[in-house]
Amino acid sequence: ASLSPDSMEKIDVLVVGCGISGISAAYHISKHCRGTTFAVLERRAKLGGTWSFFKYPGIRTDSDVFSFGFGWKRWESDNIVAPAKDICQYLDDAVDEHGLRQHIRLNTDVVS
């Protein structure tokens, strides 16, 4: 079904994907581009990108999480190398602590 232009919501910026880069983009838009409307579109029902998608045993970072994480969200764990579960929790916490969840649209495909 197609939508008429009058029924469409107008958004200044669309971020495709709610993994680490998409979450970082959302944070920076919210902090540095005040007044800009934006949405983060994620095809799946959960944010986290690669870290919430792959489920093989032992999945973890291959580099230290202190340089891997966001500059605006401190990594609280003492673990230098983190398993996917901890990374997903870190991403969820970052989204909630900075009020980004309201901009995330899960279960949303992008078709062009």
C-alpha positions in Angstrom: 0.0 0.0 0.0 1.3 3.4 -0.8 0.9 6.5 1.4 -0.1 9.9 0.3 2.4 12.7 1.0 0.0 14.3 3.4 -0.2 11.2 5.6 3.6 10.8 5.9 5.5 11.9 8.9 8.3 14.3 8.1 11.7 13.5 9.7 14.9 15.4 9.1 17.3 12.5 9.5 16.8 8.7 9.2 19.5 6.4 10.6 19.3 2.9 9.2 20.3 0.2 11.7 20.4 0.2 15.5 23.8 -1.3 16.1 26.7 0.5 17.6 27.0 3.1 14.8 23.3 3.8 14.6 23.1 4.3 18.4 26.1 6.6 18.2 24.6 8.6 15.4 21.4 9.0 17.4 23.3 10.2 20.4 25.2 12.8 18.4 22.2 14.0 16.6 20.3 14.4 19.9 23.2 16.3 21.5 24.7 18.4 18.7 21.7 19.0 16.3 19.0 20.2 18.7 15.7 20.7 17.0 16.5 18.1 14.4 13.9 15.4 14.2 15.3 11.9 13.6 14.5 8.2 13.8 16.6 5.1 14.0 15.1 2.3 11.9 15.9 -1.3 12.8 14.6 -4.3 10.9 14.8 -6.7 13.8 12.8 -6.7 17.1 16.0 -5.9 19.1 18.7 -3.3 19.0 22.3 -4.2 19.1 23.3 -5.1 15.5 25.8 -7.9 15.2 26.0 -8.3 19.0 22.3 -9.2 19.4 22.1 -11.1 16.1 24.9 -13.8 16.3 24.5 -16.4 19.0 27.4 -18.8 18.5 29.2 -20.0 21.7 31.9 -17.7 23.0 31.1 -14.7 20.9 33.0 -11.7 22.4 35.0 -8.6 21.4 38.4 -9.1 19.9 39.6 -5.8 21.3 39.4 -4.1 24.6 36.0 -2.6 25.4 37.4 0.7 26.6 38.4 1.7 23.1 35.5 -0.1 21.6 32.8 1.6 23.6 31.3 5.1 23.3 33.2 8.1 24.5 29.9 9.3 26.1 29.0 6.1 27.9 31.6 4.7 30.3 32.2 0.9 30.2 31.5 -0.1 33.9 32.6 -3.7 33.9 36.1 -4.8 34.9 36.2 -7.2 32.0 38.5 -5.9 29.3 37.1 -8.3 26.7 33.4 -8.6 26.8 30.9 -11.3 25.7 28.0 -10.3 23.4 25.5 -10.4 26.3 27.4 -7.7 28.2 27.8 -5.6 25.1 24.0 -5.8 24.4 23.3 -4.7 28.0 25.8 -1.8 27.6 24.0 -0.7 24.4 20.5 -1.0 26.0 21.8 1.0 29.0 23.3 3.7 26.7 20.0 4.1 24.8 18.0 4.4 28.0 20.4 6.7 29.9 20.4 9.2 27.0 16.7 9.0 26.1 17.2 7.5 22.7 14.7 4.7 22.8 11.9 7.1 21.8 13.6 7.6 18.5 14.1 3.9 17.7 11.7 2.0 15.5 12.1 -1.7 15.8 10.6 -4.2 13.3 10.9 -1.6 10.5 12.2 -2.4 7.0 13.6 0.1 4.6 12.6 -0.4 1.0 13.8 1.8 -1.8 
